[in-house]
Amino acid sequence: MVSDAQRKIFKAQLEHLYLEKHWTDEEVASELNCAKQSVYVARKKFGIAATTPRERNTKLIKITDRQEQILRGSLLGDAYVDPSGAFTIEHGKKQLDYLDWLYRNLNPYFNEVKPHRTGGRIRSCSHDFGISLRKEYYQQGTKRITREILAKLTPLSLAVWFMDDGQLLPNGNQSRLSTCSFTKEENDLIVEYLKNTWGVVGNVRKYYGYNYIYFNKEDTRKFLLIIRPHIPMCMRRKVWKCLGISVYLSGGMEYKKNLGSKWRTWLTERLQEMGHDAVDPVKLEAPDEAGIPVQARLTQLKLDGNLDEVRRMVRHFLFRKDMFGIQVADAIVVYYDESVQRGAGTLSEAWEAFREGRPVYLVTDFPVEKIPTWLIGETTAIFPDFDAFLEYLKDENKILADVIEARKTRDEVLSGIY
């Protein structure tokens, strides 16, 4: 016979697992080593109300700001959210890498990619967040655009929208955004929003009776520069013809005069002349209120023995700034000289670039025996000087092939590790 004390203990356990940890009957039964039916009967007996899957998901899964930005952009493109608050996103075979990127960014809210008709699909669980966006975007059951919806978009949202419905025209100078599912009035609203918020001018046009928004050369470039930092490598092909490739300039800073800005400025100008872009970590490193560069402050902090503050600044500023720069770029050029041998940041950046699947181009006049073997293993090609590197960049097909090969090599080498 079960005592009152035992009943109280069992009830407390049940309330903790079901109401506080939000476990299912099956999970609770496994934990308490009893039948699922016993848990159901006990809940009824103790007056513990049933939790719906949507309520449980809402309690367990917190939607991040980044996930909201992605989904807001995707809802203007290929995503659909049903009345239960569950999202569905589908893409064709050529966009499976992109679909995988979406899944990795939306996990655990979304399930993994599954085959579907001519491509793949990811679906979310039902969730109050989906219900709230359903109310925003689907008025009377039809997807609509309002000023309030557009005002909540970010560069990341715009990037997802363009990856879903944007297209760079064959000449690489103009682009369009397919907006055929929206009314002429809504298209005019989008044009107004892009101009007033981002300074990008578009025009509503028709193609076989369907609306789309057209951007000329100047505004295509302006728009793509806004969204490029948020476009994953698997979709960079949508912007390369217009913007060229983006190269992160890695090299000594801590032990280099003026943080090594001289060679970076020179190379940036040469790259721009070729139609390419440079990501300069020196320019990303803003000085403090007194105009003192962060690296100079770190040097003084080391001399003062304040290593805790050095750790804090490096972890929360330098690491994030440099890793972001590498992710934005399509490739990285490493200038290996004496200053690099005294520091660690450049070698760490080369590894991060390799791990991110970026081509690593090494420029150095050192003999091979003085170059670390790890660094050689990370490289796509090695050049004796910048002139040889710039000559190599003239073959755009070769560079694009390097970008594809770098991702393939990364996957082969690091599969199952990261």
N, C-alpha and C positions, 0 to 999 in steps of 0.2 A: 504493500500500500504506500502511495506517495504522500509524504508529509506536507504540511502547509509551507514549511521552510523550503523544501525541495521545489515546490510549485513557484515560490517567489524567486528562487534562484533561476529556474528555467525561464520564467517570464522576463526577468531582467536580462538574461542572455539573449533571449529572442528579440527584445526591444533594441538592445545594443546592436545586434547584427543586422536586423531588418530595417530599423528606423534611423540608426546613427551611421552605420557603415553602408547601408543601402544594398545589402546583399539580396539575392533572389532566394526563393524557397529552396531551390536545389542547392545553392551554395551554403545556406544555413544548415540544411540537412547533412551535408557532407562534413561540416565543422562539428556538429553535435552528434554525429554518428547515429542518425536515425533516418527514417523514411521521409521522403518529400511530403507525402500525404499527412504524416504526423505533424510536420511544421504547419501545414495549411490548417489542420484541425485546431492546433494549439493557438494560432493567431486568431481564429474565430472565437475560440473560448475566452481568450484574454482581451478581446475587443481591439486587436491591433489591425487597423484599417489597411487594406491592400494598397500597394504602391504601383502605379502604372509604369510601363517601361519609359515613357517620356519623362515622368516625374523623377524616376531613378537616374536617367541619363543627365537630366538638368542638374541634379545634385552632384553627380560624380564628375561630369565633364565641364570644365570651365573654358569658355571660348576666349582665346587671346585677342589682343588688338590686331595682331598681324593676320590671324585667321579671319577676323571680321573684314579687314581690308580686302583680302583675297576674295572672299565670298561676295562682297558688294560689287567688285569688279566683274566677277564671273557671272553674277545674276544679270548683268547688262549684256553678257555674251552668251555662253552655252549652258549655263547652269539653270536648273529648274528646282523649285522647292514646292512640294505638294502640301495639301491642307493639313497633313499630320505634322508638318515641320521637318520633313526629311528631304535632303537635297539629293539630286542626281546630276552628275556631270559625265558627259560622254565625249570621246574624241576618236578619230580614225587611227589607223595603224601608224601613219607617219607622225602622229602626235602622242604615241604611247610614252615616250620619255617625259614629255610635258605632263601627261596625266599622272605619271609616277611622282613627278615633282610636286604636283598638287596634293597627292595623297600624303607624301612625307611632310608637307607643311600643314596639312589639315588633320593629321593623326593626333589623338585617337578618336576624334569626332567622326572621321570617315573610315570606312572599311577599305581593304586593299584593292588594287586594280583587278578587275575580273573581265574576261573576254565578253564582248557583246557585239553581235552582228559583224560590222566591218572594222571593229576596233576594240576599244575597251571602255569600262565604266567604273566609276566609284560612287558609292552611296553613303550618305550619313545615317546615323540613327535619328530617331525622332527626338526633338529637343525644343525647349521653350524659345531658344534663340532663333531657330528656324521658323517658328510660329510668328515671332515678332517681325522677321524680314518678309515673311509671306504677307502680312498685313500691310507692310510698307510698299512692296513692289507689285502686288496683285490686287488691284482694286476691281471689284465685281468679277474676280476670277481671271482677269487679263493683266498681263505684265504692262506696267505703265511707268513713265519717267516723270519725276517732279523736281522742282528746284531743291526741295529738301533732300531728296535722294542724291542729287548731283553734289550738293554742298558737303556731303559726308565722304566723298571720294578722295583718295590720296594718290600720290605717284604710283604706289604699288597697285592700287585698284585700277588705275589707268593702264598700267602695264599688263595686267591680267586681261582687261577688256580688249586691248590691242592684240594680245597673243591669241585671244579667242576669235575676234572679228576684224582685226586690222590686217592690212596688206600693203606692202611696199610694191609700187608698180615696177614693171620690168626695167625701166630706165634707171631705177634707183633714186630718182629725184622727187617723185611725188608719191603720195600714199592715200589710202582711203580707209574708212571705217564703215563696215556694213551695218546699217541701222534700219534694214528693211522691215523689221518687226515693229517699228515704232511709227507713229503718225507724223505727218509733215510738221505739225505744231510741236511735237516732241523733238524732232530733228532740229527745228529752229531753236528750241530751248537748249539743246546740247551745244549748238554752235555758239550761242550767247554765253553759256557757262565756260566753254574752253577759252573764249576770247577774254572774258572779264576776269577769270580766275588764274589762267596760265599764260595769257598773252599769245595764244595760238589761234590763228584765224582759219576757219574752215568754211566750206560752202556746201549747201545741200544740193545734190544732183540726183538724177534718176538714171537707172540702167534697166531697160526693158520694163519700165513701170515701177521699179523698186528703188526706194530711197537709199542713198549712202552719202557720207560726208567726205568731201575731197579736200586735200591739203596740198598746196604748192610746194616748191622746193624749199623755200625759206622756212615755212611753218612745219613741213615734215621734219626737217632737221631739228627745229626747236622742240617739237613734241617728242621726238625720239631721244633727245638728250635728257629730257625730263624723266623718261621711263627706263632708260637703259640700265641704271644701277639695279633695277629690280627684275630684269629679264634673266632667267636662268640660262646656262650655257647651251642647253638643248634647244633653245629657241632664239639664240643670238643671230641665227641665219636670217631672221626677219629684219635685221637692222644693219648688217655688215655692209651691204652694197651702198648704203647712204653714208654711214658714219665711219667706215673702215674698221680696223681693229683697234682695241684699246690695250695699251701696254703699261704694266706697272713697272716703275723704275726703282729697282732694288739695289742697294749698295750702302757703303759705310756712311753713317751720320754722326754717331757718338764721337768718333775719333777723326772726324773730317772737318776741315775748315768750312765755316758757314753751312754745316750739316750736309756738305756735298751738293750744294745747290747749283754750282757752276755747270757741271757736266749734265745735270738733269735739265737745266734751262736750255742748254744747247741742243740736247737730244729731243726735247719737246718741240722745239722749233723745226727741226729736221723732219720729225714725224708728221707734224701738221702740214708741212709742205707736200708730203706724200699722201695726204688725205686720211691720216691716222690720228689717234688721240693718245695722250699720255696721262697716266695717273701718278702724280708726283707726291710721295709721302711727306716731303718737306712742306708743300703747300697745304697738306691736310693737317699739319701740326701747327695749329694756331698758338700764338704766344699768350701769356697770361695778361692780367689787367695792367701790369707794369711794362708790358712789351717784351718780356723775357721768354725766349723759346723754352718749351717744356724740357728738351734735352739738356739745356744749360742748367735748369733748376735741378734736374736729376743728378747731374754731375756734382753740384754743390751739396746736395743732400747726402750723396755717398761720402764726400769728404768730411761732412759733419757727423757721419756715422748713423744717420737717421734711416736705417734700412727698412723699417716698417713702412715709412712714408714712400720710400722708393718702390717697395713691392706694391703698395696700393695704387700709385700713379701708373706704374708699368702695366699692371693687370687691368685697371679700369680705363686706361686711356690708350697707351701705346699698342697693346695687344689688339684691342677692338678696332682702333683706327687703321692699323696695318692689315689686319685680316679682312676688314671691309674693303680696303683698296684692292686687295688681291681678288676678292669675289667680284668686284665691279669689272675688273680687267679681263680681257680675253687671253692674254699671255703675259709673261714676266721676263724682263731682261735683268740679269744680275751682273753688275760691274764688280769684279773680284780684284781687289788691290790690297795693299798693306793694311789699310784701315779696317777692312773686313776681317782680316786675320786676328785683329785685336778685339773684335766684338762678337756678338752672337745673333743679333737680329737678322742680318742678311741671310745667314744659313738657315735660320728658322723660317724665314719667308720663302726661301727656295723649297723647303720641304712642304710647307703649307700649300704652295702653288702646285707642286706635284700631287699632293693629296686631293686637291680640288680639281685635278684633271686639266691643268693649264700647261701649255708649252713653256719650258724654261730655257731661255737663250742666255748662254754665259759669254760674257765679253771679258777677256783678260790677256795680258801679255806674259803671264807666268808660264813657265814650262810645265808640261803635263804632270811631271812627278811632284810638283808643289801644289797641285790642286787636290783637295780632299776627294777620296774615292766616292764617298756618299754623294757629294755634289755632282760629280761626273755622272753617277747613276741617275740623278734627277733630271739631267739636261736633255733637251731635244737636239741642240746643236751648240757648238763652241766656236767663237770667233776671236781673232787676234786683236781686233779693234772695232770701233763703232762704224767706220766706213764699210767694212765687210758685212756687218750686221744689217746696215741700211740697204746695201746691195741685195742681200738675201730677201728683204721685205718687199722688194719690187715684184716678186712673183707671188701675187695674191692667192693663186690656186695652191701653191705650196704651203702658204701660211694656214689656209683653211684646212688643208689636209693635216697639218701639224696639230691643229686644234682638235680635230676628230680623233687623231691617233693618240693624243695625250689622254683623252678621256678613256679610250679603250685600254691603254697601258695601265692607267690608274686602276681600272676595274679588274684587270688580270692580276696585278701585283697585290692589291690590297683587299681582294675579295675575301670576305669572312673575317677580316680584322677590324675594319671600321664599319 
